[in-house]
Amino acid sequence: MAATLREAAKNLRGVFDSAMDGYVVRGVADEAVPLVRQTLELLDQLPPLLGSIAAGERDSTPSPGDTQDVCRLMYRARRTLLIQFETNELDESPAIEKVLKEANTIMRMKRPMVEMDVERVVLSDTHITPLT
């Protein structure tokens, strides 16, 4: 079933992309086309997810490397503030800052005029200080 759903999503994406090339009214393109493309991307993710569930998996825990790979390829926020605390041994802010700057490089290859601003500040307290 997963293979059938994956093939159907792939075919639907191809039909949609072909239909949209040069034939879309500008107002429709600005609103509907991105929404449909996002929906198709979501459909692409369903077959592997359903396969994992069918295989008995109940939890999803991405590794730090998996998370960094996704951020590097897909993170597109224009401004990001990373807050690091001096006394937090689990903090990964420097590594995340590096990944987000790599994401900026990838984004600039696709859109040279777009700049992502990533700023990291280091505070002298612990990560629970804001809660107290």
C-alpha positions as CSV (number, residue, x, y, z in Angstrom):
1,M,0.0,0.0,0.0
2,A,2.8,2.4,0.9
3,A,4.4,1.9,-2.6
4,T,1.0,2.6,-4.2
5,L,0.5,5.8,-2.2
6,R,4.0,6.9,-2.9
7,E,3.5,6.4,-6.7
8,A,0.2,8.2,-6.6
9,A,1.7,11.2,-4.8
10,K,4.6,11.2,-7.3
11,N,2.2,11.1,-10.3
12,L,0.0,13.8,-8.8
13,R,3.0,16.0,-8.3
14,G,4.0,15.5,-11.9
15,V,0.6,16.4,-13.2
16,F,0.3,19.4,-11.0
17,D,3.8,20.8,-12.0
18,S,3.0,20.3,-15.7
19,A,-0.4,21.9,-15.3
20,M,1.0,24.9,-13.5
21,D,3.9,25.7,-15.9
22,G,2.9,29.0,-17.6
23,Y,-0.9,28.5,-17.2
24,V,-1.6,30.0,-13.8
25,V,-3.2,33.4,-13.1
26,R,-0.9,35.4,-11.0
27,G,-3.3,35.7,-8.0
28,V,-3.8,32.0,-8.0
29,A,-0.1,31.3,-8.2
30,D,0.6,33.5,-5.2
31,E,-1.8,31.7,-2.9
32,A,-2.9,28.3,-4.2
33,V,0.2,27.0,-5.9
34,P,2.5,27.1,-2.8
35,L,-0.3,25.5,-0.7
36,V,-0.8,22.6,-3.2
37,R,3.0,22.1,-3.4
38,Q,3.3,22.0,0.4
39,T,0.4,19.5,0.5
40,L,2.2,17.3,-2.1
41,E,5.4,17.4,0.0
42,L,3.4,16.3,3.0
43,L,1.9,13.4,1.0
44,D,5.5,12.4,0.0
45,Q,6.2,11.9,3.7
46,L,3.2,9.7,4.5
47,P,4.3,6.4,2.9
48,P,7.5,6.1,4.9
49,L,5.7,7.1,8.1
50,L,3.0,4.6,7.6
51,G,5.6,1.9,6.8
52,S,7.4,2.7,10.1
53,I,4.1,2.5,12.1
54,A,3.3,-0.8,10.4
55,A,6.7,-2.1,11.3
56,G,6.0,-1.5,15.0
57,E,7.7,1.9,15.6
58,R,5.9,4.0,18.1
59,D,8.4,6.8,18.8
60,S,10.3,9.2,16.6
61,T,13.6,10.5,17.9
62,P,15.8,12.1,15.3
63,S,19.5,12.2,16.0
64,P,21.3,15.5,16.4
65,G,22.9,14.8,13.0
66,D,19.5,14.2,11.4
67,T,18.1,17.4,12.9
68,Q,21.2,19.4,11.7
69,D,20.8,18.0,8.2
70,V,17.2,19.0,8.0
71,C,18.0,22.5,9.3
72,R,20.8,22.9,6.9
73,L,18.6,22.1,3.9
74,M,15.2,23.5,4.9
75,Y,15.6,26.2,7.5
76,R,14.6,29.5,6.0
77,A,13.8,32.0,8.8
78,R,15.1,35.4,7.9
79,R,16.2,36.3,11.5
80,T,17.2,33.9,14.2
81,L,18.3,34.6,17.8
82,L,20.1,31.7,19.5
83,I,20.4,32.1,23.3
84,Q,23.2,30.2,25.0
85,F,23.8,29.9,28.7
86,E,27.3,29.7,30.1
87,T,26.5,26.9,32.5
88,N,24.6,24.5,30.4
89,E,26.6,21.4,29.5
90,L,23.9,20.2,27.1
91,D,23.8,23.4,25.0
92,E,24.4,22.9,21.3
93,S,24.2,26.6,20.3
94,P,27.6,26.9,18.5
95,A,26.9,23.8,16.4
96,I,23.4,25.0,15.6
97,E,24.8,28.5,14.7
98,K,27.2,26.8,12.3
99,V,24.4,24.7,10.7
100,L,22.2,27.8,10.3
101,K,25.0,29.7,8.6
102,E,25.5,26.8,6.2
103,A,21.7,27.0,5.5
104,N,22.2,30.7,4.7
105,T,24.9,29.7,2.2
106,I,22.5,27.1,0.6
107,M,19.7,29.7,0.5
108,R,21.9,32.3,-1.2
109,M,22.8,29.9,-4.0
110,K,19.0,29.6,-4.7
111,R,18.1,33.2,-4.0
112,P,21.2,35.5,-4.0
113,M,19.2,38.5,-2.7
114,V,18.0,36.7,0.4
115,E,20.0,37.0,3.5
116,M,19.4,35.1,6.7
117,D,20.6,36.8,9.9
118,V,21.7,34.4,12.7
119,E,22.8,35.9,16.0
120,R,24.0,34.0,19.1
121,V,24.1,35.7,22.5
122,V,25.7,34.1,25.6
123,L,24.0,34.8,29.0
124,S,25.8,34.2,32.3
125,D,23.0,32.3,34.0
126,T,21.6,28.8,33.5
127,H,18.8,27.7,31.1
128,I,16.3,27.7,34.0
129,T,17.0,31.3,35.0
130,P,14.2,32.7,32.7
131,L,11.7,30.5,34.6
132,T,12.6,31.9,38.0
